[in-house]
Amino acid sequence: MKNIAKVLFIFLFTFFLAGWAHLENSASAAPQPNYVKDLPPGHSMHDYLLYLAKDLDAFWSPIMVGDGYADPATTYSFPAPGVPVKTNCAVEEPADFPAQAFYCGFDDQIVMTQEMARQLWDGTYRTNYEAPVTFKAGDFSVAFVMAHEYAHNLQTELGWLPVYEEEEPLATSRSLELNADCLAGVWARSVNDRGLLDSSDLNEAKRTLTDLGQDPSDPNPTHGTPQERTKAFLLGYNSGTAPSCDPYLLNPY
């Protein structure tokens, strides 16, 4: 039971890739995102991931503090290819599984390997090969996954996720994951309201939600189907408010 509880607590939302192409130059320039304005041309993938992290902090911190909660600021790690993932959570070695993205509640840390970010951006990372591909992936595919992981940090601050291994979450895995998708949509709406999104960005998020949604026939529905995940994301995006996401936590999914 403890191992099961630990898996539930970590909520890795971790993606492992069986085969991968090693990047020879981990500091090479990332493609230019559509929606950022503060990054110089030729920035690295690490620069982009750090930009996302800071933007998420800047959006959520005043909301949480204003509602009487602790500042949700968390730590981050964006390992380059071949660099070990240092965390208190049990994860696979990058040499075997270079594409990883997860939130570790044991040390309050968001981890996204740069290889994971590149594969999300390129649309080469998928866990669901049955769902039809409608849109292209891109920079906002990475942004969505980062926002989703940040939402797990918010869930910890709000008490839905435990801070000790022996404790249990207060909601089911799928409820927490769909709530995180919804909260990612709330943040995406804020990006749009700043005039930094275009239609391709939202489509990139939809593409990733399809790629990572579970097949409806999966006997262990921990994250939700592409349709469920997209619906949750759009609920948050269209409302622009965190309370709109509460039903996912208050009702078992």
TORTITOR-8955 format. One record per atom (N, C-alpha, C): y, x, z; residue in three letters. Coordinates in steps of 0.2 Angstrom, whole numbers, plus 2048, in hexadecimal, padded with zeros to 3 digits. Last residue first. Example, Ala and Ser with C-alpha at 12.3 -4.5 7.8 and 13.67 -1.06 7.14 Angstrom:
2
7F5840823ser 7FB844824ser 800840827ser 7E4842827ala 7EA83E827ala 7F0842827ala 
# end
This chain:
253
8397BA7CDtyr 8377BA7C6tyr 8307BE7C5tyr 8407B07DApro 83B7B57D8pro 8397B47D0pro 8517B07DDasn 84B7AC7DAasn 8467B17D8asn 85A7B97E1leu 8597B37E5leu 8537AF7E3leu 85B7C27D6leu 8597C47DDleu 8577BF7E1leu 8607BA7CCtyr 85A7BE7CBtyr 8577C17D1tyr 86C7B47D1pro 8667B07D0pro 85F7B47CFpro 8767BF7D0asp 8727BE7D6asp 86C7B97D5asp 87E7C07C5cys 8777C47C5cys 8737C27CBcys 88A7BB7C8ser 8867B87C3ser 87F7BA7C2ser 8907C47D0pro 88C7BF7D3pro 8887BB7CEpro 8967CE7C7ala 8907CF7CAala 88C7C97CDala 89D7C97B7thr 89D7C97BFthr 8967CA7C2thr 89D7C67AAgly 8A17CC7ACgly 8A17CC7B4gly 8967BD7A2ser 89A7BB7A8ser 89F7C07AAser 8917C5797asn 8957BF796asn 8997BC79Casn 88A7CF79Etyr 88F7D079Atyr 8947CB799tyr 8807C87A6gly 8857CC7A9gly 88B7CD7A5gly 8797C279Bleu 87C7BE7A0leu 8827C27A4leu 8757CD794leu 87A7C9791leu 87D7C4796leu 86B7D179Cphe 8717D679Bphe 8767D1798phe 8627C679Cala 8657C87A2ala 86B7CD7A1ala 85E7C678Flys 8627C0792lys 8657C2798lys 8587D278Ethr 85E7D178Athr 8627CB78Dthr 84D7CF796arg 8527D5798arg 8587D4794arg 8467C5790glu 8497C4797glu 84E7C9798glu 8437CB783gln 8477C5784gln 84A7C478Bgln 83B7D6787pro 8417D7784pro 8467D1784pro 8357D1798thr 8347D2791thr 83B7D478Ethr 8357DB7A8gly 8377D57A3gly 8367D779Cgly 8307E47B1his 8367E57AEhis 8397DF7ABhis 8227E17B5thr 8277E47BAthr 82E7E47B7thr 8157D97B2pro 81C7D87B0pro 8217DA7B5pro 8067DD7AEasn 80A7DF7B4asn 8127DF7B2asn 8007D97A2pro 7FE7D67A9pro 8027D87AFpro 8097D5794asp 8087DB799asp 8067D77A0asp 80D7CC78Bser 8067CC78Dser 8057D1792ser 81A7CF787pro 8197C978Bpro 8127C978Epro 81F7E078Aasp 81B7DB786asp 8197D578Aasp 82F7E4791gln 8277E4791gln 8247DF78Cgln 83C7EE789gly 8397E878Cgly 8327E878Cgly 8407F9782leu 83D7FA789leu 83B7F478Dleu 8457F4776asp 8407FA776asp 83D7FB77Dasp 84E7EA77Athr 8487E8777thr 8427EE777thr 8577F2780leu 8547ED784leu 84D7EA781leu 85B7F9775thr 8587FC77Bthr 8547F777Fthr 8627EF76Earg 85C7F376Barg 8587F6770arg 86C7EB776lys 8667E7775lys 8607EA772lys 8737F7776ala 8707F577Cala 86B7F077Bala 8777F6768glu 8737FC76Bglu 8707FA771glu 87F7EB768asn 8787EB765asn 8747F1767asn 88A7F076Fleu 8867EA772leu 87F7EA76Fleu 88E7F9765asp 88C7FB76Casp 8887F6770asp 8927F275Aser 88C7F675Aser 88A7F8761ser 89E7EB75Eser 8977E775Dser 8917EC75Dser 8A67F676Aasp 8A57F2764asp 89F7EF763asp 8B07FA778leu 8A97F8775leu 8AB7F576Eleu 8BC7FC77Eleu 8B880277Cleu 8B1800779leu 8C57F4785gly 8C67F577Egly 8C17FA77Bgly 8C27F0791arg 8C77F6790arg 8C87F8789arg 8B97E778Fasp 8BF7E4791asp 8C47EA791asp 8AD7EF78Dasn 8B07EB788asn 8B77E9789asn 8AB7F379Aval 8AD7F8795val 8B07F578Fval 8A87E77A0ser 8AE7EB7A2ser 8B07F079Dser 89C7E579Aarg 8A27E0799arg 8A87E479Barg 8947EE7A0ala 8967EF799ala 89C7EA797ala 8937E97ADtrp 8977F07ACtrp 8997F07A4trp 88C7DE7AAval 8927DD7ADval 8967E47ACval 8807E47A5gly 8847E07A1gly 88B7DF7A4gly 87B7EA7B1ala 87D7EE7ACala 8817EB7A7ala 8787DE7B7leu 87D7E27BAleu 8807E77B5leu 86C7DB7B0cys 8727D67B0cys 8787DA7B2cys 8647E57B2asp 8667E47ABasp 86C7E07ABasp 8627E37C0ala 8657E97BEala 8687E87B7ala 85B7D67BFasn 8627D77C3asn 8667DD7C1asn 8507DB7BAleu 8547D67B6leu 85B7D67B9leu 84B7E37C4glu 84C7E67BEglu 8517E17BAglu 8497DA7CFleu 84E7DF7D0leu 8507E27C9leu 8407D17C9ser 8467CE7CBser 84B7D47CCser 8357DA7C7arg 8387D77C1arg 83F7D47C3arg 8327DD7D5ser 8347E27D0ser 8387DF7CAser 8397D17E1thr 8347D47DCthr 8367D97D8thr 8427D67F0ala 8417D27E9ala 83B7D57E5ala 8447DF7F9leu 8457D77FBleu 8447D37F5leu 8387EC7FBpro 83E7E97F8pro 83E7E17FApro 8327F280Bglu 8317EF805glu 8377EC802glu 831802814glu 8347FC813glu 8327F980Cglu 82C80F814glu 82880A817glu 82A803816glu 83781780Fglu 83181680Bglu 82C81080Eglu 847810810tyr 842814813tyr 83B81280Ftyr 85080880Aval 85280F80Aval 84D81480Dval 84C7FB7FEpro 84C7FE804pro 84E806804pro 8577F07F5leu 8527F57F5leu 8527F97FBleu 8607E77FAtrp 85A7E47F6trp 8557EA7F6trp 86C7EC800gly 8667EB804gly 8607E8801gly 8767F17F9leu 8767EA7FAleu 8707E87FFleu 8727FE7F6glu 8787FD7FAglu 8787F67FDglu 8687FB7EDthr 8667FE7F3thr 86C7FD7F8thr 86F7F57E2gln 86A7F17E6gln 8687F47ECgln 8768007DEleu 87A7FA7E1leu 8757F67E5leu 86B8077D8asn 86F80A7DEasn 8738057E2asn 8687FF7CEhis 8638007D3his 8678037DAhis 8738017C6ala 8737FB7C9ala 86D7FB7CFala 87180D7C1tyr 87680D7C6tyr 8768067C9tyr 86780A7B7glu 86580E7BDglu 86B80E7C3glu 8708037AFhis 86A7FF7B2his 8688037B8his 87880C7AAala 87B8077AEala 8758037B2ala 86F8147A3met 8738177A9met 8758127ADmet 86B80B799val 86680D79Eval 86A8117A4val 878809792phe 875804796phe 87080679Bphe 87B81678Dala 87F813792ala 87C80E796ala 871818784val 87181C78Aval 87581978Fval 87580E77Bser 86F80D77Eser 86E812784ser 881812777phe 88180D77Dphe 87A80C77Fphe 87E81B76Dasp 88181E774asp 881819779asp 870813766gly 875818766gly 87881976Dgly 86580A75Bala 86780D761ala 86D811761ala 8677FB750lys 866803751lys 868805758lys 85D7EC751phe 8637F0751phe 8627F7752phe 8507E8750thr 8557E474Cthr 85B7E874Cthr 83F7E9751val 8457ED751val 84A7EA74Dval 8337DF75Apro 8377E1754pro 83D7E4755pro 8277E4766ala 82E7E1764ala 8317E375Eala 81D7EE767glu 81C7E7764glu 8227E3762glu 8207F976Etyr 81F7FA767tyr 81E7F3763tyr 8287FD77Casn 8257F7779asn 8267F8771asn 82E80977Fthr 828807783thr 825800780thr 836816776arg 83480E776arg 82E80E77Barg 84182076Ftyr 83D81F775tyr 83C817775tyr 849821764thr 842824763thr 83E82376Athr 85681F763gly 852819763gly 84A81B762gly 85F829766asp 85C829760asp 85882375Easp 862826773trp 86882676Etrp 865825767trp 856828779leu 85982177Aleu 85E821774leu 855836777gln 850831774gln 85382A774gln 86083A77Earg 85F83C777arg 85B837774arg 85C83778Bala 862834789ala 862835781ala 85083E78Dmet 85083778Dmet 85683478Amet 85684B78Dglu 851849787glu 850842787glu 85D84B798gln 86184B792gln 85C84978Cgln 8578407A5thr 8568467A1thr 85A84679Bthr 85F8397B2met 85D8387ABmet 85D83E7A7met 85F8337C2val 85D8387BEval 85C8357B7val 86882F7D0ile 86782D7C9ile 8658337C5ile 86582E7E1gln 8668327DBgln 86482F7D5gln 86182D7EFasp 8678297ECasp 86982D7E6asp 8558317F4asp 85B8367F4asp 8618337F1asp 84E8267F3phe 84D82A7F9phe 85282F7F9phe 85081F7E7gly 85481D7EDgly 8538217F3gly 8538247D8cys 84F8267DEcys 8538247E4cys 85381E7C8tyr 85781E7CEtyr 85281F7D4tyr 8508257B8phe 84E8217BEphe 8538227C3phe 84882B7AAala 84F8297ACala 84D8247B2ala 84283879Fgln 8418347A5gln 8488327A7gln 839841794ala 83D83B794ala 83D83779Aala 82F84B796pro 83684D796pro 83B847796pro 82184D79Dphe 82584779Cphe 82C84879Cphe 81D85A79Easp 81885579Casp 81C84F79Aasp 8298617A2ala 82586479Dala 82085F79Aala 82E8597ADpro 8318597A6pro 82D85C7A1pro 8218517B7glu 8258577B5glu 8278577AEglu 8248417BEglu 8208467BAglu 82584C7B8glu 82883E7D0val 82983D7C9val 8258427C5val 82C8387DFala 82683B7DBala 8278397D4ala 83C83C7E6cys 8378377E3cys 83283B7DFcys 8458457E8asn 8418437EEasn 83B83E7EBasn 8488517DBthr 84984A7DEthr 8448497E3thr 84B8597CDlys 84B85A7D4lys 84D8547D7lys 84285D7BFval 8468577C2val 8458587C9val 84586D7B7pro 8418697BBpro 8468637BEpro 84886F7A5val 84B8707ACval 84786B7B1val 84486B799gly 84087079Cgly 8428717A3gly 853865793pro 84C866792pro 84986C795pro 85E8627A2ala 85D86479Bala 85586579Aala 8618557ADpro 85D85B7ABpro 85D85C7A4pro 86B84E7B6phe 86A84D7AEphe 8678547ACphe 86E8457C4ser 86B84B7C1ser 86984A7BAser 87983F7D1tyr 87683F7CAtyr 8738467C8tyr 87D8347DFthr 87C83B7DCthr 87883A7D5thr 8888267E1thr 88282A7E1thr 8828317DEthr 89381A7E8ala 8928217E5ala 88B8247E6ala 89580E7EEpro 88F80F7EBpro 88E8167E8pro 89D80D7FEasp 89E80F7F7asp 8978117F4asp 8967FE806ala 898805806ala 8998077FEala 89F7EE806tyr 8997F2806tyr 89B7FA805tyr 8A97E5805gly 8A77E780Bgly 8A17EC80Cgly 8AE7E37F8asp 8AA7DE7FBasp 8A77E0802asp 8B57EF7F5gly 8B97E97F6gly 8B57E37FAgly 8AA7F77F3val 8AE7F87F9val 8B27F27FBval 8A57F17E7met 8A17F17EDmet 8A57F27F3met 8B17F37DFile 8AE7EC7E0ile 8AA7EC7E6ile 8B38017DFpro 8B87FC7E2pro 8B57F57E3pro 8A68057D9ser 8A88077DFser 8AE8027E2ser 8A48017CBtrp 8A17FD7D1trp 8A47FF7D8trp 8AD8097C3phe 8AD8027C3phe 8AA7FE7C9phe 8AB8167C7ala 8B28147C7ala 8B280C7C6ala 89D8177C5asp 8A08187CBasp 8A78157CCasp 89D8167B7leu 8998117BBleu 89C8117C2leu 8A48227B3asp 8A781B7B1asp 8A38167B6asp 89C82C7B8lys 8A282B7BBlys 8A58247B9lys 89182A7AFala 8908297B7ala 8978287BAala 89682C7A3leu 8938267A5leu 8938257ACleu 89983A7A4tyr 89F8357A3tyr 89C82E7A5tyr 88C83F7A6leu 89183F7ABleu 89783B7AAleu 88883D799leu 88583A79Eleu 88983A7A4leu 891845791tyr 89183E790tyr 88D83A796tyr 88D852796asp 89484F797asp 894848796asp 880853792his 882853799his 88985079Ahis 882853784met 87F84D787met 88084D78Emet 89385B781ser 88B85B782ser 889854785ser 8A0859775his 89D85977Chis 89585977Chis 8A5859768gly 8A185E76Agly 89E85E771gly 8B585276Dpro 8B0853768pro 8AC85976Apro 8B784D77Fpro 8B9851779pro 8B4851774pro 8B983D786leu 8B4843785leu 8B784777Fleu 8C0832788asp 8C283878Casp 8BD83E78Basp 8BB827781lys 8C182A77Flys 8C3830782lys 8AC81E77Cval 8B0823781val 8B682677Dval 8A6817772tyr 8AA813777tyr 8AE81877Ctyr 89D81E769asn 8A2819767asn 8A881876Casn 89A83076Bpro 89982976Dpro 89F82476Apro 89483C760gln 89A839763gln 899832765gln 885844766pro 889840761pro 88F83D764pro 88785376Fala 88584D76Fala 888849769ala 88586576Cala 88985F76Cala 88585876Bala 87986E777ser 87C86C770ser 880866771ser 873872782ala 87A871782ala 87D86F77Cala 86687577Eser 86786F782ser 86F86E783ser 85F879770asn 86587A773asn 867874778asn 85287576Dglu 85387C76Eglu 85A87D771glu 849868774leu 84F86A771leu 851871772leu 83886476Fhis 83C868773his 843869770his 83285476Cala 83585A768ala 83A85E76Dala 82484D773trp 82B84E772trp 82C85476Ftrp 818840779gly 81A846775gly 821847774gly 819836783ala 81383A782ala 81484177Eala 82683378Eleu 824834787leu 81E838787leu 82A82779Aphe 82782D799phe 82582D791phe 8378217A4phe 83482079Dphe 83182779Cphe 83A8177B2thr 83981E7AFthr 83581D7A9thr 83E80F7BCphe 84080D7B5phe 83F8137B1phe 83B8117C9leu 83C8177C5leu 8408147BEleu 83B80C7D6phe 83D8087D1phe 83F80D7CBphe 8388107E4ile 83B8157DFile 83E8117D9ile 8328057E9phe 8388077EBphe 83C80B7E6phe 8268047E2leu 82A7FE7E1leu 8318007E3leu 8208107E6val 82180E7DEval 8268097DEval 81F80D7F3lys 8238137F1lys 8258127EAlys 8168037F4ala 81D8027F6ala 8218077F3ala 80B80A7EFile 80D8047EBile 8158037EDile 8098137F9asn 80A8157F3asn 80D8107EEasn 80680A804lys 80C80E804lys 80E8117FDlys 7FA804800met 800800800met 806804800met 
# end
